[in-house]
Structure formats: C-alpha cells, structure tokens
Amino acid sequence: MSRLIVVSNRVSAPKDPAAGSAGGLAMALSAALRKYDGLWFGWSGETVEHFTGELKTEDRAGVTVATVDLEPQDVDEYYNGYANKTLWPLFHHRIDLTAYERSYGEGYERTNRRFAEVLQPLLQPDDVIWIHDYHMIPMARDLRRLGVKNRIGFFLHTPWPARQLLVTLPHHRRLVKSMFHFDLLGFQTREWMELFQRYVEVEAKGVVRPGGRVEAFDRSVQLGVFPIGIDVDGFLAARDSLLGQKTYDRIAASAAFRSMIVGVDRLDYSKGLEQRLLGYEQFLEDNPSMRGDVFLLQVTPISRDDVDTYQDIRARLDALAGRINGAYADMDWQPIRYLNRTFRRDQLAGIYRAARVGLVTPLRDGMNLVAKEYVAAQDPEDPGVLILSRFAGAAEQMGEALLVNPFSREELSDAIRKALTMPLEERIRKWKALMQVVRDTDVAHWRDQFVRALLAES
C-alpha cells in the first residue's frame, strides 16, 4: 500500500494531540495517519466568494492535511442543510426534525462532486482511500465517474436508520445506490449493518450473501462491523499529565467530599440531555437523604448554534437546569453545575477520573467514545461506575456498564442510586471487564481491522 488517504467533511487533526478539544473522530484518524503515510483531505471550514478548488496543505503534529474552501451556498445547502438538517436527524430517528428541501439535496450532490474533482489529481494508483461519514456518501460514485479505480472504503460514524424512516427521504434509492461504488462499507455495530441490509433486501430487491456481501443495483459491496475505539495509551498519558492531575485535584477539592456524576456531550438533541436532567431530578426526588452529598457536572459545548433546533434545545436546557437548581439547591450546595464550554483532553481526563459516576445516555448514538474515555480515566483501585444508554453503539460492547433506557426517568434514577451505592468489589470487577474491552478494541484495532478488510478484496 502506497498511502492512506483519509477524507472527511472537516479536517480537524489537532496541532497538539494532548490538547483534546478535538473530538473522538479527530483523535482516531490522527492516530491512523501517524502509522500510514498519506494525507487527510476535506473542507477547511472557510468560505470564498467563488469556488476555486485551490488546495491548502500543512503538517499538523505529523499528519499532512489538505483542505479546500467552499462557497457560502455550498455550506448552506450541503453542510447546514442536507448534512445537519436532513441526514443527521433522519439517521438519529428524528424525522420530526428532518428538513426535506430540494435545494439541500442539490447542494449535497454538487459539493461532493467538487470534493471529488479536487481530490482526484492528488491520487496515486496504489493509494487506499478511506471516506468518512454521512457528509460524503456519494463521493465514491463521483470519484469512479472521474476514472478512479483505487480501493475506496466508507465508514459511517452515526447509526443507520430503520428502513421505514429512510424511505421518507426523497431520492433515498439514489443515495443508497451511490454507496455500491465503495469496495467496503463499515458500520459501528451489527444492528446498524443489519438495518442497511434490510433496506437493500426490501427496497432495492437485493441479496445479502453469507460473509456480509450485498448485491443490488447491478453491483456488490462488502459490509463489515468495525466499532471505533480510543487511543488508550494517549488518553492515559493525558490523564497522568501535569494538567490532568491538576484538574483532578481541583475538581476533587471543589467536590468537598461529595460524589460527582459527570456528563460530557456536545449540545445535540440525540444526546438525551433533557431526559438526563429529568432523570437526575427524579433521583433527587426519590432519594432525599442523598441530596447535598452528590452533584452533577454537565459539560455541554455549544455546537451548530446557527441551526434553529440547537438554539431551542439550548434554551430548554438552560431553563431546566435553572429550575432544578432553584428547587433543590441549598445555601452550600448546588445539584447541577452546567457548563457550556470546551475543555482540553487532559482536563477531561482529570474530570472523568474524579467522577464517581459517568452518565452517558444518548437517545441514539453511533458509538460514543465518552463512555470509553470515562472507563480509561478511572483509578483501578477505586473506579467509578459507567451508566450507559442501551441505544448507544457502545452498549453492544460494554455490557458490564449499567445499561439504561434514557427515555425512562425512573430507570435513570434507579441506576444513579445503584451506581452511587455499589460496593467497591463490584465496581472493580465491572471496571476490569470494561477496561479490557476498551484496550482490546482501541483505535489501532479499529484502524487495522478496517484497512485489512479494505485490502482483502484487492
């Protein structure tokens, strides 16, 4: 293999790998590209009045990145429109929030063609191309139309939607048909893969072969399950760094011998933040003797603040956190600390380590790397307890967590109480099992599994 070419909407390789304001995808892909020679290609995040296709390249902590600016119309229709207002809510089963605008679909197709036209001249014959996420589903088709014959794989970081919901999307067949120009389609969990297979069987009258190959639209593609992991050693180094330790000490001191529950999620309706606060409120109501001895630290960086739906959820969360604090706070205790800011990776590691309970309760999530980071950050001799939504992709691997239905406030309340009162021996047993999963399926395992599978057909 000559090079690995990673393609994603935003190129967010961090300049300082320890700083950790980058998300799980950025850390995972950066780790992959440090092993394989190649580059990371995508949108720069900037706009120009007229699209030129001019490339900008730079080195970020050993990762070569190549980016291109888009026109404002591209950003409005492709990114804010089809990606964030159409595919994201649809793939998370929120068709009540899904916008079906013809211009969004046209902008999505146009922008993917532009990406393909800019990338094609950079490619060498034996490069392996790894395209990521729902922003770029049609890109293999567009590269093939330009004569690209390289191996091309696609990895979906989000869930795949149920067939009955996907068919509400105009031109859903065209979208799925374009995926048959990839050589390999990767999913986070078996459930998401099986939903894709069901669509192919019913809507495309296709065939699912043993071993994961599917045939439809006069083409075939290999499917596989590749659960993403974290850079375990890198995260442990961040936890044990000077800033990681200082953050732990600071949080532990501010807790004043109270047990801390932590939630870390970007602002998004898929994360179940309102349901989480309501479940925590139910816990306070159900357990008056534990009030004053526990608090929830909810870290929620703002995202997509120019989308109306996200402005609405931010206002509702502000109001809900304020109402709960107003109803339950005492002169020396506040039940919720709600922060709308981003922390460095080493700071987050210190925060996780200080938390008696990690609350990871999305309504629907492709994987959720916060669950794995929380486990990795724990003190082996006195670990905290992970409460995990059964609707997160991570639940398929992390059965030793306390699995909950995030739609049930009573179930959340019961799980919080169980986590806070769990004996040390049981906490250690659960943590050891979870940590083994985190290590066995780390980012290197994810990377090597996918690349091996992509090369296996060549």
Buried (B, 14 or more C-beta within 10 A) or exposed (E): BBBBBBBBBBBBBBEEBBBBBBBBBBBBBBBBBBEBEBBBBBBBBEBBEEBEEEBEEEEBBEBBBBBBBBBEBBBBBBBBBBBBBBBBBBBBBBBEBBBBBEEBBBBBBBBBBBBBBBBBEBBEEEBBBBBBBBBBBBBBBBBBEEEBEBBBBBBBBBBBBEBEBBBEBBEBBBBBBBBBBBBBBBBBBEBBBBBBBBBBBEBBEBEBEEEBEBBBBEEBBBBBBBBBBBBBBBBBBBBBBEBBBEBBEBBBEEBEEBBBBBBBBBBBBBBBBBBBBBBBBBBBEBBEEBBBEBBBBBBBBEBBEEBEBBBEBBEBBEEBBEEBBEEBBEEEBBBBBBEBEBBBBBBBBBBBBBBBBBBBBBBBBBBBBBBBBBBBBBEEEEBBBBBBBBBBBBBBBBEBBBBBBBBBBEBBBBBBBBBBEBEEEEBBEBBEBBBEBBBEBBBBBBBEBBBEBBBEEE
